[in-house]
């Protein structure tokens, strides 16, 4: 072998490990029925899933979030409230939508922990408001959790409560305080009748069933009610509503919610907006409520003072006669009254500031601060600072419903509140100093005027003093009464900053899911790619040779012929079925060998060695029919059975194997005594004889060499039926006598690794002048994607049934085994 041939062989061996895409493609085409079946099953599964899945709908609502100013709040209003603006409010509303506190209010309002169900084709269907009855709960009593309770109407006014219990203890929930306890129930089937409107008081159920007006109930109709864990329902709905600012306006929120029952979605969206609006209005009114509360407490104190002064004046008038005070002294008294009025205002401011400072230093909840303007404090710094602290305190209160204590959000808010509180305390301290100075000035002026009044008689001084106190108390009472009325009007006229623009409504919205087309598409992909992946894995793990192109890809050794499948009773196909396609394939091999022998001239008869990798590949079958083909062409042919370990050729010629080549090699018999004439003209056979204990050593002796040399002088063709080269070394010893070596490859049987073994021995020179015979060849483009070769063609269809092996098992078990094997 030349260097270039070795190089090509190495290249083929390395290339043999690459992926055979063409082979994989034809394998897939061959199994198209399996893929089609897989797709069909996947589509059936997708259809089954689609018809069982509930439709999912999505509805929405539009909500306005504006800073709606109180229509009674004008520049002339003496009590001012800093409501803030819309900035940041949208974000707070979005956060509030997902808070537990908000969703608890909505779920409580709608009682969505109670479901009305009917048994559908595939599942329990939620009918919600379509139920012809409704349930009134006793929230202080326990209701069974998670178990459907049947309601069967006997007639229009009587119904049955029925269910089945597998255990004696069940969980019940009290929806008043949301506590869960256990209750004892009767084991087995429970069934009890009640009248419509009659209270049901059972250990696991405390309800009153009422009919919806104008509804007629068909007797025998069954419904179910089911109670769910309150916390679980709230958790579910707290994540159900989505909100995002509208693209047209940042002050408009677009709410959306998905679910299987459109009526429930509509009610939940509209109720959640209504409760948001109420909550926001309550928050907005909180400042005014605190102010009214403060004014009421001050008004009560002023009322007490007014009553005391009035009583004092009445007592004075009773004891003293009525007298006149000169004009000058009345003017002095009027001035004193004005100064006293100013002093009372200043004292009110000081008292408010003292209370505010004490509140800031001792309290942690700053949501109850009254408006400073309620006592006449109009310093902008104080008004702004109080409003900031109140808003921050309300924001922290809302955050407590959604965030765990200790969160960084709380730390940030507390830091801002503390900073603002410290600033306000400093402002209060400075303001108190200024007011104290103002108060000292008023006291000095009052003392001067009181000194003038001291010139009057004692009874006139006392009268003027009582009269002044009475007038001041009356004016203070009227002032605070007016302020309280004003604050009440402002609160009553408040409107929520949240209002519905477009409420949720069922207008026949089509379902958004399930995506049935996507399910079918996924089923199509799974049905196609799953078997494709399985075929790919099997193809990668498959080490068997299936086609001629695989042999060409794995080795440069030429293919001399293709032998098709053919079912026959014995191995003498060429002799007994000379017109068959298999016979023609052996004649083609004979012609190719003749051409090969002409290229290598040699004296005497020619030898051809037939071998394979392992037993069962058709080596003996090919040996017999090649020898027969030569004999029928007039060539004097001899077939030597050199497979000393597993002799087979004697059965087809009706010979025994008691004496054969082994007897000759060990010197027990002459060659003429072991030589057998066959019924086929020009064909002689030498069987192997009894199995020796040392076949390899027996073949290595020089007597075989002498025999081959002698036979070359007598016969034209010497066919050597040898052991498999992949199992024992006997064939390698015999290869030295062969002019041509035919290696039988059985498709769908021979392993790819065996060709690597042959390549290795070919490269080392242990096997020369070697060619392949492809046995069990099938001329099909979807399984063997080669169409023939110039050096020999194979034909034939059907199966010749391993006639060159053991006889087929014709029992029922054997037939069943062969059926499943072929399947």
Secondary structure, DSSP 8 states (H G I E B T S, - for coil): --HHHHHHHHHHHHHTTS--HHHHHHHHHHTHHHHHHHHHHHHHHHHHHHHHS--BEEEEEEEEE-----TT--TT-SS------STTHHHHHHHHHT-HHHHHHHHHHHTTTEEEEEE-SSSEEE-GGGSSEEEEE-TTSEEEBS--EEEEESSSSEEEEEEEESSSEEEEEETTTTEEEEEE--SEEEEEEEETT-EEE-SS-EEEEEE-TT----TT-EEEEEE--HHHHHHHHHTTEEEEE-SS-TTEEEEEEEES-HHHHHHHHHHHHHHHHHHHHHHHHHHHHHHHHHHHHHHHHHHHHHHHHHHHHHHHHHHS------HHHHHHHHHHHHHHHHHHHHHHHHHHHHHHHHHHHH-S--S----GGGGT---HHHHHHHHHHHHHHHHHHHHTTTS-TT-HHHHHHHHHHHHHHHHHHHHHHHHHHHHHHHHHHHHHHHHHHHHHHTTS-HHHHHHHHHHHHHHHHHHHHHHHHHHHHHHHHHHHT---SEEEEE----S-----B--HHHHHHHHHHHHHHHHHHHHHHHHHH--B--SHHHHHHH--S-EEEEEE--B-SSS-HHHH-TTSHHHHHHHHHHHHHHHHHHHS--SS-EEEEEEESSTTSSHHHHHHHHHHHHHHTT--EEEEE---SS--TTGGGT---SSSHHHHHTTSS-HHHHEEE-SSTTEEEE---S--S-HHHHHHSHHHHHHHHHHHHH-SEEEEE---TTT-SHHHHHGGG-SEEEEEEETTTSBHHHHHHHHHHHHHTSS-SEEEEEEEE---TTT-----BTTB-----S-BTTTTSS----SHHHHHHHHHHH-
